[in-house]
Amino acid sequence: MSEGKELLERVDQLIRLKATGSPKKFAEKLEVSERKIYRIIQTLKDIGCPVVYDSYIGSYKYEIDGSLKIKFFPKNAESIDLKNVKGGFSQNILYADKIRQWQVFDLTSDNTENA
């Protein structure tokens, strides 16, 4: 496993646990410079992670529950077997006003009156 991936996994874990502390403490925990912490946080934000610093708890956190997953998706992803899909959720983000909306889909229901 690469050092960069391990570092990102540790960053993600500490953010999810809301246990980063201040940027200076976060850098000490990870044995990196404070400047590198700021670059990592900005990179996470650039790829869509909802990372914020909460001064009340004194830690970075995600605005919504979730975690960072690093994965390769093949070009022919449409060949994925969807026969076992039972339901799911979708996140619609309206970037103009930063409103997040969640929609829940129940694909097992035969209820068509709301369609």
BAFI-3210 file (N, C-alpha, C; in Angstrom, 3 decimals, decimal comma, padded with zeros to 6 digits):
// residues 115
n [1|2|3|4|5|6|7|8|9|10|11|12|13|14|15|16|17|18|19|20|21|22|23|24|25|26|27|28|29|30|31|32|33|34|35|36|37|38|39|40|41|42|43|44|45|46|47|48|49|50|51|52|53|54|55|56|57|58|59|60|61|62|63|64|65|66|67|68|69|70|71|72|73|74|75|76|77|78|79|80|81|82|83|84|85|86|87|88|89|90|91|92|93|94|95|96|97|98|99|100|101|102|103|104|105|106|107|108|109|110|111|112|113|114|115]
n.u [000,848|000,533|002,276|000,979|-001,729|-002,258|-001,900|-004,029|-006,178|-005,885|-006,236|-008,908|-010,126|-009,616|-010,985|-013,629|-014,003|-013,978|-011,674|-009,393|-008,256|-006,725|-005,330|-002,538|-002,191|-003,265|-001,403|000,794|-000,117|-000,144|002,429|003,372|003,849|002,204|001,422|001,150|-001,115|-003,075|-002,965|-003,826|-006,438|-007,557|-007,345|-009,084|-011,485|-011,568|-012,102|-014,652|-015,279|-017,074|-015,620|-015,146|-013,970|-014,701|-014,946|-016,048|-015,922|-013,302|-012,089|-011,604|-014,309|-016,786|-019,425|-021,659|-022,522|-020,226|-017,594|-014,261|-013,546|-011,281|-011,121|-010,948|-012,849|-013,993|-014,135|-016,245|-018,447|-021,182|-021,833|-022,313|-024,003|-027,247|-029,293|-029,642|-030,226|-031,838|-032,760|-031,993|-030,183|-029,961|-028,002|-028,623|-027,023|-027,308|-025,387|-025,475|-026,761|-025,853|-027,450|-028,333|-030,034|-031,757|-032,906|-034,920|-035,154|-037,330|-037,042|-038,202|-040,825|-044,226|-045,751|-047,286|-048,770|-047,658|-046,087]
n.v [-001,179|002,213|005,070|007,545|006,859|005,592|007,777|009,461|007,794|007,770|010,505|010,779|009,041|010,348|012,740|011,796|010,816|013,141|014,042|015,519|017,794|021,047|022,588|022,591|020,632|018,474|018,151|017,393|014,920|013,418|013,576|015,429|018,556|021,598|023,135|021,163|019,868|021,834|021,824|019,182|019,238|021,193|019,851|017,687|019,111|020,114|017,802|017,299|016,568|017,262|018,967|020,735|023,116|022,933|025,166|025,076|022,409|022,074|020,744|019,283|018,245|016,275|017,765|016,273|012,884|010,426|008,890|008,805|007,231|005,581|004,604|002,799|003,127|001,186|001,864|000,611|000,544|000,285|-002,329|-003,491|-005,700|-005,148|-006,534|-007,244|-004,947|-003,313|-000,929|002,500|005,602|009,026|011,892|015,190|018,042|021,413|023,663|026,413|027,625|026,134|024,110|021,008|018,165|015,213|012,259|009,463|006,297|003,667|000,734|-001,685|-001,572|-001,852|000,332|002,573|004,822|007,254|007,899]
n.w [000,000|-000,798|000,553|000,284|-000,076|002,355|004,062|003,240|003,939|006,712|007,281|006,447|008,308|010,794|010,345|010,040|012,630|013,952|015,201|014,702|015,773|016,049|013,042|013,444|015,480|014,108|012,063|013,608|014,611|012,274|011,498|009,591|007,806|008,812|006,671|004,707|005,657|005,179|002,373|001,820|002,876|001,186|-001,253|-000,772|-000,579|-003,189|-004,662|-003,930|-001,300|001,621|003,623|006,594|009,033|012,374|014,772|017,269|018,225|017,735|015,537|012,275|010,192|008,415|006,624|006,040|006,816|005,815|003,857|002,528|-000,489|-002,461|-005,662|-008,722|-011,641|-014,235|-017,781|-019,130|-017,336|-017,443|-017,730|-015,329|-013,176|-012,306|-011,137|-008,476|-007,082|-004,527|-003,568|-002,779|-002,607|-003,572|-004,114|-004,640|-005,479|-005,339|-006,548|-006,797|-004,609|-002,524|-001,379|-000,114|-001,136|-000,402|-001,858|-001,505|-002,840|-003,309|-004,624|-004,401|-003,931|-005,046|-005,278|-007,194|-007,213|-006,492|-008,552]
ca.u [000,000|001,376|002,286|-000,028|-003,056|-002,355|-002,072|-005,402|-007,083|-005,768|-006,888|-010,347|-010,541|-009,618|-012,064|-014,893|-014,085|-013,912|-010,563|-008,186|-007,696|-006,384|-004,423|-001,209|-002,264|-003,514|-000,103|001,625|-000,623|000,204|003,859|003,563|003,830|000,883|001,144|000,669|-002,511|-003,917|-003,030|-004,660|-007,834|-008,004|-007,515|-010,332|-012,584|-011,570|-012,704|-016,048|-015,497|-017,627|-014,792|-015,177|-013,369|-015,686|-014,177|-016,682|-015,337|-011,862|-011,696|-012,215|-015,372|-017,569|-020,747|-022,614|-021,857|-019,678|-016,165|-013,511|-013,239|-010,425|-011,439|-010,916|-014,067|-013,698|-014,884|-017,469|-019,152|-022,602|-022,028|-022,522|-025,266|-028,108|-030,424|-029,794|-030,439|-033,088|-033,128|-030,802|-030,399|-029,291|-027,758|-028,647|-026,418|-027,532|-024,200|-025,721|-027,088|-025,274|-028,496|-028,240|-031,316|-031,654|-034,083|-034,849|-035,861|-037,647|-037,223|-038,865|-042,252|-045,083|-046,565|-047,128|-049,663|-046,882|-045,231]
ca.v [000,000|003,392|005,994|008,574|006,299|005,404|009,101|009,895|006,979|008,254|011,818|010,517|008,453|011,381|013,686|011,129|010,730|014,521|013,959|016,068|018,906|022,205|022,213|022,313|019,324|017,500|017,939|016,633|013,542|012,743|013,788|016,214|019,980|022,241|023,537|019,971|019,659|022,775|021,341|017,972|019,667|021,859|018,804|016,989|020,012|020,190|016,597|017,219|016,175|018,403|019,143|022,057|023,159|023,321|025,765|024,713|021,146|022,154|019,660|019,183|017,249|016,290|018,370|015,175|011,606|009,759|008,597|008,895|005,947|005,726|003,434|002,926|002,672|000,875|002,616|-000,106|000,348|-000,015|-003,770|-003,944|-006,399|-004,416|-007,384|-007,354|-003,641|-003,311|000,449|003,313|007,019|009,899|013,216|016,269|019,237|022,632|024,425|027,852|028,103|025,193|023,325|019,579|017,493|013,764|011,570|008,038|005,515|002,306|000,005|-002,966|-001,316|-001,813|001,520|003,422|005,975|008,477|008,063]
ca.w [000,000|-000,913|001,678|000,041|000,171|003,806|004,654|002,974|004,754|008,099|007,296|006,385|009,584|011,832|010,044|010,379|014,088|014,467|016,151|014,090|016,526|015,219|011,954|013,987|016,154|013,047|011,425|014,548|014,644|011,021|011,284|008,369|008,102|008,856|005,291|003,992|006,101|004,417|000,981|001,800|003,081|-000,042|-002,265|-000,448|-000,978|-004,655|-005,236|-003,513|000,095|002,356|004,813|007,225|010,364|013,383|015,857|018,541|018,681|017,499|014,649|010,957|010,120|007,193|006,837|005,996|007,090|004,639|003,948|001,288|-001,115|-003,633|-006,463|-010,171|-012,298|-015,639|-018,779|-019,462|-016,065|-017,657|-017,737|-013,956|-012,982|-011,388|-010,770|-007,030|-006,472|-003,771|-003,235|-002,670|-002,410|-004,512|-003,571|-005,620|-004,902|-006,103|-006,191|-006,801|-003,273|-001,561|-000,724|-000,381|-001,057|-000,480|-002,336|-001,224|-003,835|-002,897|-005,857|-004,141|-003,743|-006,221|-005,129|-008,377|-007,157|-006,333|-009,734]
c.u [000,888|001,230|001,205|-001,434|-003,268|-002,590|-003,500|-006,420|-007,061|-006,433|-008,397|-010,853|-010,634|-010,715|-013,411|-015,091|-014,132|-012,822|-009,277|-007,492|-007,449|-005,495|-003,011|-001,175|-002,457|-002,196|000,818|001,192|-000,171|001,687|004,147|003,546|002,394|000,464|000,593|-000,775|-003,441|-004,052|-003,922|-006,129|-008,362|-008,221|-008,804|-011,541|-012,704|-012,216|-014,114|-016,307|-015,977|-016,901|-014,902|-014,436|-014,429|-014,918|-014,769|-016,084|-013,826|-011,346|-012,288|-013,290|-015,995|-018,931|-021,857|-021,842|-021,401|-018,215|-015,553|-013,223|-012,422|-010,593|-011,346|-012,218|-013,761|-014,624|-016,212|-018,286|-020,625|-022,872|-022,234|-023,915|-026,093|-029,299|-030,675|-029,987|-031,804|-033,586|-031,870|-031,143|-029,587|-029,098|-027,753|-028,083|-026,673|-026,415|-024,448|-025,991|-026,671|-026,333|-028,318|-029,614|-031,076|-032,969|-033,894|-035,711|-036,095|-037,982|-037,913|-040,366|-043,001|-045,986|-046,314|-048,004|-048,921|-046,011|-045,773]
c.v [001,236|004,306|007,067|008,084|006,096|006,735|009,595|009,096|007,425|009,621|011,634|009,974|009,512|012,412|013,064|011,041|012,101|014,621|014,525|017,074|020,071|021,753|021,864|020,935|018,197|017,136|017,114|015,172|012,745|012,843|014,401|017,688|020,505|022,675|022,355|019,656|020,567|022,330|020,106|018,360|020,335|020,842|018,030|017,832|020,072|018,966|016,340|016,763|017,404|018,633|020,584|021,974|023,681|023,852|025,434|023,414|021,106|021,044|019,868|018,111|017,305|016,898|017,328|013,886|010,962|009,457|008,662|007,492|006,214|004,454|003,776|002,374|002,414|001,635|001,937|-000,423|000,012|-001,514|-004,346|-004,560|-005,679|-005,238|-007,419|-006,013|-003,630|-001,899|001,267|004,753|007,792|011,244|014,204|017,503|020,397|023,597|025,933|028,372|027,127|024,410|021,868|018,958|016,000|013,208|010,092|007,320|004,122|001,532|-001,337|-002,800|-001,360|-000,597|002,468|004,666|007,284|008,768|009,098]
c.w [000,000|000,301|001,519|000,330|001,669|004,513|004,447|003,789|006,208|008,252|007,329|007,721|010,681|011,605|010,419|011,891|014,762|015,535|015,578|014,991|015,575|014,064|012,450|014,662|015,135|012,364|012,328|014,596|013,424|010,685|009,917|008,759|008,123|007,452|004,478|004,386|005,307|002,956|000,863|001,933|001,817|-001,160|-002,024|-000,857|-002,497|-005,301|-004,700|-002,099|000,883|003,687|005,296|008,555|011,322|014,589|017,225|019,094|018,471|016,620|013,262|011,035|008,735|007,511|006,808|006,247|005,790|004,867|002,558|000,777|-002,365|-004,451|-007,940|-010,741|-013,767|-016,582|-019,118|-018,207|-016,262|-017,687|-016,338|-013,834|-011,918|-010,919|-009,268|-006,335|-005,816|-003,467|-003,151|-002,418|-003,426|-003,850|-004,720|-004,948|-005,850|-005,710|-006,120|-005,396|-002,169|-000,772|-001,109|-000,180|-001,203|-000,965|-002,067|-002,246|-003,277|-004,150|-005,657|-004,024|-005,087|-006,189|-006,294|-008,304|-006,970|-007,559|-010,678]
res [m|s|e|g|k|e|l|l|e|r|v|d|q|l|i|r|l|k|a|t|g|s|p|k|k|f|a|e|k|l|e|v|s|e|r|k|i|y|r|i|i|q|t|l|k|d|i|g|c|p|v|v|y|d|s|y|i|g|s|y|k|y|e|i|d|g|s|l|k|i|k|f|f|p|k|n|a|e|s|i|d|l|k|n|v|k|g|g|f|s|q|n|i|l|y|a|d|k|i|r|q|w|q|v|f|d|l|t|s|d|n|t|e|n|a]
***
